[in-house]
């Protein structure tokens, strides 16, 4: 979508918002799939309420993207503009066992930064790609760790109230890959409380998780991590594998040979290819196991 509303275009410089015309979402997502649209790069969190109110008043549809590591975006000219937070400096500030982290900060780099200051707990999250904001929204987890356990406060743009608010950690529900944030809330910053641990011990935990991940996940291929959530008590990856679907493809969208719940873009997969692959695998699992797999990846295909 091309942003043409002159009132909005005129307001952007004073709000510190940069317009990136015709941005490619294929270049901004880990799957490497997605069409083009105007992107608004937000440099100051405080600009969000006014920016969103301008967009709403002008009837301009918008969506927010973080690291783009857990989303499947449709192809072609997209029918909405995309908002994106610029990285802030500093991204992390430490105060005792508390870490104040900007939502645009990279999750992996943040885990390492805290480790260097003898703050641990998040070792399992080391290889999870994406931003702190995305990790919060999805309650990212791996190897027995989930980020929600450490959250003490979240600063966010609360869509329902159209303003920036701070929520206490105990007012937020963090469940398996699900949180009580509204779909159009935008994460801005978080306060985590992390346990003290010597750097060497944390580093050892990080190494173990990295090795496990390298052994079981296709890290050098374009993917959005796991496509489906695990059903209660089960494993989506194991079920898909047992059905012999590793390597099964639609166009260049392919079930990974390494981990059957990772679907990779093996070349120039279209959004429709990936969607068809997801649909076919879900149908096969439903017929064989009577289990209706729920997407873990967020679909921006409508
Ligand atoms: N398995 C197979 N074949 C496969 C893949 C897995 O038989 O192709 C078996 C494994 O041998 C194992 C079981 O299935 O016995 C579980 O596999 P794994 O340990 O790889 O974990 P997972 O349940 O598939 C979850 C998360 C991952 C996270 C890992 C490690 C979900 C949907 N997936 O995977 O998160 O990295 O545990 O903690 O919860 C993600 O969220 O995108 C993601 C990749």
Boltz pocket constraint, residues with backbone or C-beta under 6 A from the ligand:
constraints:
  - pocket:
      binder: B
      contacts: [[A, 141], [A, 142], [A, 143], [A, 144], [A, 216], [A, 224], [A, 225], [A, 226], [A, 227], [A, 228], [A, 229], [A, 230], [A, 234], [A, 235], [A, 236], [A, 237], [A, 238], [A, 241], [A, 256], [A, 257], [A, 258], [A, 259], [A, 260], [A, 261], [A, 296]]
      max_distance: 6.0
